[in-house]
């Protein structure tokens, strides 16, 4: 097992890229990660951790308040884009809001946004304008981060860990553009799925060993941890996992952990 510079674990075979959204092979592959007799599998993942890190770094008031009040950030985005009351947002509209929330913070332009959402370039440009008007602190943060990355050749997570981008000033436009997108991405992912979840794993490992708990950490997939636990201890294990994954975090907004129990990994989804 190795680690990428962003802080992600790297394995062979590549467990980080299991096709979770494939209707047939996703559940089939996940079902292979199964518990022994008398045990259960627990999946615990951080809800919207990258957006929460973004809220902390940007200090955007709308984003910060949404997470502090545990509001649906994707529905809030859709409400602004469609200019309708929050309670009238449909599931389809919320899905669009979710797409925008993740696409635009990773510097996706109007062409890619239009293609992804199946809308015109004009509509895509309007959505992007509305998005950055709704969250006015995000675009300046992106610009500031890229300016610093071009100057220093690296970005930092909120813990001060440096992630280097040697092609950030490349004369090759494709390499330079890819590095710029990756640089801002790394600030968020490097903090969330790179640092925060690793520190949670250390806390959990320490507590498991100190208290001789019947919990075994099986693997980490991005913002998700997979455990095998004694069946009779499963409910208590969920509580302990939630506690340790939510503790000792430096964000201005709360972390939210969602944990589920099953006989195999597929059953936890």
CORFENBEL-V241394 format. One line per field, one symbol per residue. ss: DSSP state (h for helix, s for strand, l for the rest). psi: psi as a letter, one per 20 degrees, with the letter a starting at -180 (. if undefined). burial: # if it has 24 or more other ideal C-beta (glycine too) atoms within 12 Angstrom, else .. A space follows every 50 residues. Layout:
ss: ???
psi: ???
burial: ???
//
This chain:
ss: lsslllllssllllhhhlllllllhhhhhhhllsllllssssssssllhh hhhhhhhhllhhhhhhhhllllhhhhhhhhhhlllhhhllhhhhhhhhhh hhhhlllllhhhhhhhhlllhhhhhhhhhhhhhhlhhhhhhhhhhhhhhh hhlssslllllsssllllllllhhhhhhhhhhhhhhhhhhhhhhhhhhhh hhhhhhhhhhhlllsssssssllssssssshhhhhhhhhhhhhhhhllll llllllsssssslslhhhl
psi: paprhijqqprorniikpmhiphghfhgghihnqqrpjrqppppqpplhh hhggggghkphggghghhjlrohhhgghgggilqqhiiprhghhhghggg ghghikkprhghggghikrrhggghgggghgihhmiigghggggghghhh ghjrrqriijppoqnijhkqioggggghhgghghghgghhgfiggghhhh hggggghgghjlqlppogrpodjpppqpqpgijgghggggggghiirlqj qiqqqppopqqrhrhhii.
burial: .....####.....##.#.#........##..#.#...############ ########.#.###.##....###########......#...##.##### ########.#..#...#......#..##.###.##.###.##..##..#. ...#####..#.#.#..#..........###################### #.##..##....#.################..##..##.###.###..#. #.##############.##
//
